[in-house]
């Protein structure tokens, strides 16, 4: 899936991504990278609102699963099951969220479970950076519901 196609899909299906100024930089089974500017995500202190940072990180992780499912030819509906966010430093400018591919063994297990017509779960990690430095990390667990 191209970054442009993923971005158009996100903007259509998840309107908050438009309001937050989310832009897809990379959309590959090996990882999804999105960026968001400071201005629409700013808080009262002039830094990124924690909820915005978490939402962008979740969006990157969700998108990675979407890209990987499409590449595998496996339809499914992705829902967030649980997330945990570590805020390591204030985010003072536009920032990047890079979702990392899950362990291949876990991914294979997810696909096999879906092919049996059962709901499957997968964990995805997203690292946030700003100005080249790490500022946070999201650990997310997602459920994929077969058609």
Number of C-alpha atoms within 10 A of each C-alpha: 14 13 17 14 12 21 21 15 13 19 17 12 11 12 11 15 19 17 11 20 17 22 21 22 17 20 24 16 20 13 20 28 25 24 23 23 17 20 14 16 21 19 14 7 9 14 16 23 18 17 12 19 25 22 16 28 30 26 22 29 32 22 26 28 27 23 20 20 20 14 13 11 10 14 17 20 13 19 13 16 13 11 16 13 19 14 16 11 12 15 24 16 18 19 23 28 30 24 29 18 20 18 11 9 8 13 19 11 14 19 23 13 17 20 15 10 13 14 18 21 20 18 19 21 22 29 21 27 20 18 12 9 11 16 21 21 22 25 18 20 19 20 20 24 17 18 12
